[in-house]
Amino acid sequence: MTKSISCNCGWHEHGTAEELVDAFVQHAQEGHGKQVSREQAVSLIREE
Ligand SMILES: [Zn+2]
């Protein structure tokens, strides 16, 4: 099942929940210099 996650900067990704959590945590660090928890990332995942 495909899900999506997006950031308020316009970045977004599609994939499985596991992939999206990893992608968002990495994006927050590399793109914004922020540490986000996996729980925060999970809360941003939306069903396609
Ligand atoms: Zn961003």
N, CA, C, O and the ligand as a Tripos MOL2 file, in Angstrom:
@<TRIPOS>MOLECULE
protein
  193   191    49     0     0
PROTEIN
NO_CHARGES

@<TRIPOS>ATOM
      1 N           0.8500   -1.1900    0.0000 N.3       1 MET1
      2 CA          0.0000    0.0000    0.0000 C.3       1 MET1
      3 C           0.8910    1.2480    0.0000 C.2       1 MET1
      4 O           1.7940    1.3820    0.8260 O.2       1 MET1
      5 N           0.6240    2.1380   -0.9250 N.am      2 THR2
      6 CA          1.4480    3.3310   -1.0310 C.3       2 THR2
      7 C           0.9440    4.4230   -0.0970 C.2       2 THR2
      8 O          -0.2560    4.6760    0.0140 O.2       2 THR2
      9 N           1.8910    5.0550    0.5650 N.am      3 LYS3
     10 CA          1.5830    6.1760    1.4390 C.3       3 LYS3
     11 C           2.4630    7.3430    1.0150 C.2       3 LYS3
     12 O           3.3930    7.1820    0.2240 O.2       3 LYS3
     13 N           2.1620    8.5050    1.5470 N.am      4 SER4
     14 CA          2.9950    9.6590    1.2100 C.3       4 SER4
     15 C           3.2810   10.4820    2.4610 C.2       4 SER4
     16 O           2.5660   10.4100    3.4610 O.2       4 SER4
     17 N           4.3460   11.2620    2.3690 N.am      5 ILE5
     18 CA          4.7110   12.1630    3.4530 C.3       5 ILE5
     19 C           5.1860   13.4500    2.8090 C.2       5 ILE5
     20 O           5.8130   13.4190    1.7510 O.2       5 ILE5
     21 N           4.8990   14.5650    3.4250 N.am      6 SER6
     22 CA          5.3700   15.8240    2.8620 C.3       6 SER6
     23 C           5.8670   16.7470    3.9710 C.2       6 SER6
     24 O           5.4660   16.6510    5.1310 O.2       6 SER6
     25 N           6.7540   17.6380    3.5610 N.am      7 CYS7
     26 CA          7.3500   18.6120    4.4660 C.3       7 CYS7
     27 C           6.8150   19.9900    4.0750 C.2       7 CYS7
     28 O           6.4450   20.2060    2.9200 O.2       7 CYS7
     29 N           6.7730   20.9140    5.0190 N.am      8 ASN8
     30 CA          6.2510   22.2460    4.6820 C.3       8 ASN8
     31 C           7.1590   23.0320    3.7330 C.2       8 ASN8
     32 O           6.7830   24.1240    3.3050 O.2       8 ASN8
     33 N           8.3320   22.5170    3.3940 N.am      9 CYS9
     34 CA          9.2110   23.1710    2.4210 C.3       9 CYS9
     35 C           8.8630   22.7590    0.9990 C.2       9 CYS9
     36 O           9.4150   23.3080    0.0460 O.2       9 CYS9
     37 N           7.9530   21.7990    0.8400 N.am     10 GLY10
     38 CA          7.5680   21.3490   -0.4850 C.3      10 GLY10
     39 C           8.1030   19.9750   -0.8410 C.2      10 GLY10
     40 O           7.6670   19.3690   -1.8190 O.2      10 GLY10
     41 N           9.0400   19.4850   -0.0550 N.am     11 TRP11
     42 CA          9.5860   18.1390   -0.2670 C.3      11 TRP11
     43 C           8.5020   17.1090    0.0290 C.2      11 TRP11
     44 O           7.7250   17.2660    0.9710 O.2      11 TRP11
     45 N           8.4570   16.0500   -0.7860 N.am     12 HIS12
     46 CA          7.5380   14.9660   -0.4760 C.3      12 HIS12
     47 C           8.0700   13.6590   -1.0190 C.2      12 HIS12
     48 O           8.9540   13.6410   -1.8760 O.2      12 HIS12
     49 N           7.5230   12.5600   -0.5120 N.am     13 GLU13
     50 CA          8.0100   11.2400   -0.8790 C.3      13 GLU13
     51 C           6.8330   10.2720   -0.8290 C.2      13 GLU13
     52 O           5.8770   10.4560   -0.0760 O.2      13 GLU13
     53 N           6.9380    9.2300   -1.6600 N.am     14 HIS14
     54 CA          5.9330    8.1730   -1.6540 C.3      14 HIS14
     55 C           6.6240    6.8540   -1.3410 C.2      14 HIS14
     56 O           7.7880    6.6600   -1.6900 O.2      14 HIS14
     57 N           5.9210    5.9630   -0.6940 N.am     15 GLY15
     58 CA          6.5010    4.6520   -0.4140 C.3      15 GLY15
     59 C           5.7650    3.9750    0.7230 C.2      15 GLY15
     60 O           4.6290    4.3180    1.0500 O.2      15 GLY15
     61 N           6.4430    3.0030    1.3170 N.am     16 THR16
     62 CA          5.8530    2.3300    2.4680 C.3      16 THR16
     63 C           6.0760    3.1830    3.7130 C.2      16 THR16
     64 O           6.9100    4.0880    3.7120 O.2      16 THR16
     65 N           5.3320    2.8920    4.7630 N.am     17 ALA17
     66 CA          5.4670    3.6650    6.0030 C.3      17 ALA17
     67 C           6.9070    3.6410    6.5030 C.2      17 ALA17
     68 O           7.4440    4.6610    6.9330 O.2      17 ALA17
     69 N           7.5190    2.4690    6.4420 N.am     18 GLU18
     70 CA          8.8980    2.3320    6.9300 C.3      18 GLU18
     71 C           9.8560    3.2090    6.1180 C.2      18 GLU18
     72 O          10.7180    3.8870    6.6780 O.2      18 GLU18
     73 N           9.6930    3.1860    4.8000 N.am     19 GLU19
     74 CA         10.5500    4.0020    3.9340 C.3      19 GLU19
     75 C          10.3460    5.4910    4.2040 C.2      19 GLU19
     76 O          11.3010    6.2680    4.2170 O.2      19 GLU19
     77 N           9.1030    5.8710    4.4170 N.am     20 LEU20
     78 CA          8.7990    7.2900    4.5980 C.3      20 LEU20
     79 C           9.3370    7.8290    5.9060 C.2      20 LEU20
     80 O           9.8050    8.9650    5.9670 O.2      20 LEU20
     81 N           9.2730    7.0220    6.9520 N.am     21 VAL21
     82 CA          9.8320    7.4620    8.2340 C.3      21 VAL21
     83 C          11.3310    7.7120    8.0740 C.2      21 VAL21
     84 O          11.8370    8.7540    8.4920 O.2      21 VAL21
     85 N          12.0320    6.7670    7.4760 N.am     22 ASP22
     86 CA         13.4710    6.9300    7.2700 C.3      22 ASP22
     87 C          13.7680    8.1350    6.3910 C.2      22 ASP22
     88 O          14.6730    8.9170    6.6830 O.2      22 ASP22
     89 N          13.0000    8.2840    5.3090 N.am     23 ALA23
     90 CA         13.2330    9.3830    4.3760 C.3      23 ALA23
     91 C          12.9910   10.7320    5.0350 C.2      23 ALA23
     92 O          13.7380   11.6830    4.8040 O.2      23 ALA23
     93 N          11.9480   10.8180    5.8550 N.am     24 PHE24
     94 CA         11.6370   12.1070    6.4780 C.3      24 PHE24
     95 C          12.6580   12.4780    7.5460 C.2      24 PHE24
     96 O          13.0720   13.6340    7.6320 O.2      24 PHE24
     97 N          13.0640   11.5180    8.3510 N.am     25 VAL25
     98 CA         14.0810   11.7870    9.3770 C.3      25 VAL25
     99 C          15.3550   12.2780    8.7030 C.2      25 VAL25
    100 O          15.9770   13.2340    9.1670 O.2      25 VAL25
    101 N          15.7460   11.6250    7.6040 N.am     26 GLN26
    102 CA         16.9510   12.0200    6.8710 C.3      26 GLN26
    103 C          16.7650   13.4060    6.2390 C.2      26 GLN26
    104 O          17.6750   14.2330    6.2860 O.2      26 GLN26
    105 N          15.5930   13.6600    5.6490 N.am     27 HIS27
    106 CA         15.3330   14.9580    5.0360 C.3      27 HIS27
    107 C          15.4110   16.0890    6.0670 C.2      27 HIS27
    108 O          15.9930   17.1400    5.7980 O.2      27 HIS27
    109 N          14.8290   15.8710    7.2340 N.am     28 ALA28
    110 CA         14.8370   16.9050    8.2790 C.3      28 ALA28
    111 C          16.2700   17.2320    8.7080 C.2      28 ALA28
    112 O          16.6090   18.3910    8.9460 O.2      28 ALA28
    113 N          17.1000   16.1970    8.8020 N.am     29 GLN29
    114 CA         18.4930   16.4160    9.2090 C.3      29 GLN29
    115 C          19.2690   17.1230    8.1190 C.2      29 GLN29
    116 O          19.9470   18.1170    8.3760 O.2      29 GLN29
    117 N          19.1710   16.6100    6.8920 N.am     30 GLU30
    118 CA         19.9860   17.1280    5.7900 C.3      30 GLU30
    119 C          19.4360   18.4360    5.2250 C.2      30 GLU30
    120 O          20.1990   19.3230    4.8420 O.2      30 GLU30
    121 N          18.1200   18.5500    5.1760 N.am     31 GLY31
    122 CA         17.5270   19.7230    4.5690 C.3      31 GLY31
    123 C          17.3160   20.8810    5.5330 C.2      31 GLY31
    124 O          17.3200   22.0450    5.1310 O.2      31 GLY31
    125 N          17.1300   20.5540    6.8130 N.am     32 HIS32
    126 CA         16.7770   21.5890    7.7860 C.3      32 HIS32
    127 C          17.6450   21.5910    9.0300 C.2      32 HIS32
    128 O          17.4980   22.4710    9.8780 O.2      32 HIS32
    129 N          18.5480   20.6260    9.1600 N.am     33 GLY33
    130 CA         19.3910   20.5500   10.3440 C.3      33 GLY33
    131 C          18.6030   20.2790   11.6120 C.2      33 GLY33
    132 O          19.0110   20.6740   12.7040 O.2      33 GLY33
    133 N          17.4580   19.5950   11.4600 N.am     34 LYS34
    134 CA         16.5970   19.3190   12.6100 C.3      34 LYS34
    135 C          16.5640   17.8290   12.9130 C.2      34 LYS34
    136 O          16.6200   16.9930   12.0120 O.2      34 LYS34
    137 N          16.4720   17.5160   14.1930 N.am     35 GLN35
    138 CA         16.2810   16.1400   14.6210 C.3      35 GLN35
    139 C          14.7910   15.9190   14.8430 C.2      35 GLN35
    140 O          14.1740   16.6220   15.6430 O.2      35 GLN35
    141 N          14.2150   14.9610   14.1510 N.am     36 VAL36
    142 CA         12.8150   14.6180   14.4000 C.3      36 VAL36
    143 C          12.7370   13.1620   14.8150 C.2      36 VAL36
    144 O          13.5200   12.3300   14.3570 O.2      36 VAL36
    145 N          11.7920   12.8640   15.6800 N.am     37 SER37
    146 CA         11.6230   11.4930   16.1490 C.3      37 SER37
    147 C          10.8550   10.6850   15.1060 C.2      37 SER37
    148 O          10.1760   11.2360   14.2400 O.2      37 SER37
    149 N          10.9800    9.3840   15.2120 N.am     38 ARG38
    150 CA         10.2170    8.5130   14.3050 C.3      38 ARG38
    151 C           8.7180    8.7060   14.5330 C.2      38 ARG38
    152 O           7.9240    8.6020   13.5980 O.2      38 ARG38
    153 N           8.3350    8.9870   15.7810 N.am     39 GLU39
    154 CA          6.9230    9.2100   16.0840 C.3      39 GLU39
    155 C           6.3980   10.4480   15.3550 C.2      39 GLU39
    156 O           5.2750   10.4490   14.8510 O.2      39 GLU39
    157 N           7.2160   11.4980   15.3030 N.am     40 GLN40
    158 CA          6.8120   12.7090   14.5810 C.3      40 GLN40
    159 C           6.6500   12.4130   13.1030 C.2      40 GLN40
    160 O           5.6930   12.8630   12.4730 O.2      40 GLN40
    161 N           7.5920   11.6490   12.5450 N.am     41 ALA41
    162 CA          7.5180   11.2940   11.1310 C.3      41 ALA41
    163 C           6.2690   10.4610   10.8530 C.2      41 ALA41
    164 O           5.5670   10.6970    9.8690 O.2      41 ALA41
    165 N           5.9960    9.4930   11.7150 N.am     42 VAL42
    166 CA          4.8100    8.6390   11.5380 C.3      42 VAL42
    167 C           3.5360    9.4820   11.5150 C.2      42 VAL42
    168 O           2.6150    9.1940   10.7500 O.2      42 VAL42
    169 N           3.4810   10.5210   12.3490 N.am     43 SER43
    170 CA          2.2780   11.3320   12.4430 C.3      43 SER43
    171 C           2.0240   12.1370   11.1710 C.2      43 SER43
    172 O           0.9170   12.6320   10.9630 O.2      43 SER43
    173 N           3.0390   12.2700   10.3230 N.am     44 LEU44
    174 CA          2.9030   13.0390    9.0830 C.3      44 LEU44
    175 C           2.5410   12.1790    7.8720 C.2      44 LEU44
    176 O           2.2590   12.7060    6.7970 O.2      44 LEU44
    177 N           2.5500   10.8660    8.0450 N.am     45 ILE45
    178 CA          2.2520    9.9620    6.9270 C.3      45 ILE45
    179 C           0.7680   10.0020    6.5930 C.2      45 ILE45
    180 O          -0.0890    9.9590    7.4760 O.2      45 ILE45
    181 N           0.4910   10.0840    5.3220 N.am     46 ARG46
    182 CA         -0.8980   10.1120    4.8330 C.3      46 ARG46
    183 C          -1.1230    8.9340    3.8810 C.2      46 ARG46
    184 O          -0.2260    8.5270    3.1420 O.2      46 ARG46
    185 N          -2.3420    8.4040    3.9210 N.am     47 GLU47
    186 CA         -2.7140    7.3670    2.9570 C.3      47 GLU47
    187 C          -2.8620    8.0140    1.5810 C.2      47 GLU47
    188 O          -3.3320    9.1470    1.4680 O.2      47 GLU47
    189 N          -2.4610    7.2960    0.5460 N.am     48 GLU48
    190 CA         -2.6330    7.8120   -0.8080 C.3      48 GLU48
    191 C          -4.0820    7.6610   -1.2320 C.2      48 GLU48
    192 O          -4.4410    8.0370   -2.3480 O.2      48 GLU48
    193 ZN         11.6600   20.1170    4.2350 Zn       49 ZN49
@<TRIPOS>BOND
     1     1     2 1
     2     2     3 1
     3     3     4 2
     4     3     5 am
     5     5     6 1
     6     6     7 1
     7     7     8 2
     8     7     9 am
     9     9    10 1
    10    10    11 1
    11    11    12 2
    12    11    13 am
    13    13    14 1
    14    14    15 1
    15    15    16 2
    16    15    17 am
    17    17    18 1
    18    18    19 1
    19    19    20 2
    20    19    21 am
    21    21    22 1
    22    22    23 1
    23    23    24 2
    24    23    25 am
    25    25    26 1
    26    26    27 1
    27    27    28 2
    28    27    29 am
    29    29    30 1
    30    30    31 1
    31    31    32 2
    32    31    33 am
    33    33    34 1
    34    34    35 1
    35    35    36 2
    36    35    37 am
    37    37    38 1
    38    38    39 1
    39    39    40 2
    40    39    41 am
    41    41    42 1
    42    42    43 1
    43    43    44 2
    44    43    45 am
    45    45    46 1
    46    46    47 1
    47    47    48 2
    48    47    49 am
    49    49    50 1
    50    50    51 1
    51    51    52 2
    52    51    53 am
    53    53    54 1
    54    54    55 1
    55    55    56 2
    56    55    57 am
    57    57    58 1
    58    58    59 1
    59    59    60 2
    60    59    61 am
    61    61    62 1
    62    62    63 1
    63    63    64 2
    64    63    65 am
    65    65    66 1
    66    66    67 1
    67    67    68 2
    68    67    69 am
    69    69    70 1
    70    70    71 1
    71    71    72 2
    72    71    73 am
    73    73    74 1
    74    74    75 1
    75    75    76 2
    76    75    77 am
    77    77    78 1
    78    78    79 1
    79    79    80 2
    80    79    81 am
    81    81    82 1
    82    82    83 1
    83    83    84 2
    84    83    85 am
    85    85    86 1
    86    86    87 1
    87    87    88 2
    88    87    89 am
    89    89    90 1
    90    90    91 1
    91    91    92 2
    92    91    93 am
    93    93    94 1
    94    94    95 1
    95    95    96 2
    96    95    97 am
    97    97    98 1
    98    98    99 1
    99    99   100 2
   100    99   101 am
   101   101   102 1
   102   102   103 1
   103   103   104 2
   104   103   105 am
   105   105   106 1
   106   106   107 1
   107   107   108 2
   108   107   109 am
   109   109   110 1
   110   110   111 1
   111   111   112 2
   112   111   113 am
   113   113   114 1
   114   114   115 1
   115   115   116 2
   116   115   117 am
   117   117   118 1
   118   118   119 1
   119   119   120 2
   120   119   121 am
   121   121   122 1
   122   122   123 1
   123   123   124 2
   124   123   125 am
   125   125   126 1
   126   126   127 1
   127   127   128 2
   128   127   129 am
   129   129   130 1
   130   130   131 1
   131   131   132 2
   132   131   133 am
   133   133   134 1
   134   134   135 1
   135   135   136 2
   136   135   137 am
   137   137   138 1
   138   138   139 1
   139   139   140 2
   140   139   141 am
   141   141   142 1
   142   142   143 1
   143   143   144 2
   144   143   145 am
   145   145   146 1
   146   146   147 1
   147   147   148 2
   148   147   149 am
   149   149   150 1
   150   150   151 1
   151   151   152 2
   152   151   153 am
   153   153   154 1
   154   154   155 1
   155   155   156 2
   156   155   157 am
   157   157   158 1
   158   158   159 1
   159   159   160 2
   160   159   161 am
   161   161   162 1
   162   162   163 1
   163   163   164 2
   164   163   165 am
   165   165   166 1
   166   166   167 1
   167   167   168 2
   168   167   169 am
   169   169   170 1
   170   170   171 1
   171   171   172 2
   172   171   173 am
   173   173   174 1
   174   174   175 1
   175   175   176 2
   176   175   177 am
   177   177   178 1
   178   178   179 1
   179   179   180 2
   180   179   181 am
   181   181   182 1
   182   182   183 1
   183   183   184 2
   184   183   185 am
   185   185   186 1
   186   186   187 1
   187   187   188 2
   188   187   189 am
   189   189   190 1
   190   190   191 1
   191   191   192 2
@<TRIPOS>SUBSTRUCTURE
     1 MET1         2 RESIDUE 1 A MET
     2 THR2         6 RESIDUE 1 A THR
     3 LYS3        10 RESIDUE 1 A LYS
     4 SER4        14 RESIDUE 1 A SER
     5 ILE5        18 RESIDUE 1 A ILE
     6 SER6        22 RESIDUE 1 A SER
     7 CYS7        26 RESIDUE 1 A CYS
     8 ASN8        30 RESIDUE 1 A ASN
     9 CYS9        34 RESIDUE 1 A CYS
    10 GLY10       38 RESIDUE 1 A GLY
    11 TRP11       42 RESIDUE 1 A TRP
    12 HIS12       46 RESIDUE 1 A HIS
    13 GLU13       50 RESIDUE 1 A GLU
    14 HIS14       54 RESIDUE 1 A HIS
    15 GLY15       58 RESIDUE 1 A GLY
    16 THR16       62 RESIDUE 1 A THR
    17 ALA17       66 RESIDUE 1 A ALA
    18 GLU18       70 RESIDUE 1 A GLU
    19 GLU19       74 RESIDUE 1 A GLU
    20 LEU20       78 RESIDUE 1 A LEU
    21 VAL21       82 RESIDUE 1 A VAL
    22 ASP22       86 RESIDUE 1 A ASP
    23 ALA23       90 RESIDUE 1 A ALA
    24 PHE24       94 RESIDUE 1 A PHE
    25 VAL25       98 RESIDUE 1 A VAL
    26 GLN26      102 RESIDUE 1 A GLN
    27 HIS27      106 RESIDUE 1 A HIS
    28 ALA28      110 RESIDUE 1 A ALA
    29 GLN29      114 RESIDUE 1 A GLN
    30 GLU30      118 RESIDUE 1 A GLU
    31 GLY31      122 RESIDUE 1 A GLY
    32 HIS32      126 RESIDUE 1 A HIS
    33 GLY33      130 RESIDUE 1 A GLY
    34 LYS34      134 RESIDUE 1 A LYS
    35 GLN35      138 RESIDUE 1 A GLN
    36 VAL36      142 RESIDUE 1 A VAL
    37 SER37      146 RESIDUE 1 A SER
    38 ARG38      150 RESIDUE 1 A ARG
    39 GLU39      154 RESIDUE 1 A GLU
    40 GLN40      158 RESIDUE 1 A GLN
    41 ALA41      162 RESIDUE 1 A ALA
    42 VAL42      166 RESIDUE 1 A VAL
    43 SER43      170 RESIDUE 1 A SER
    44 LEU44      174 RESIDUE 1 A LEU
    45 ILE45      178 RESIDUE 1 A ILE
    46 ARG46      182 RESIDUE 1 A ARG
    47 GLU47      186 RESIDUE 1 A GLU
    48 GLU48      190 RESIDUE 1 A GLU
    49 ZN49       193 GROUP 0 **** ****
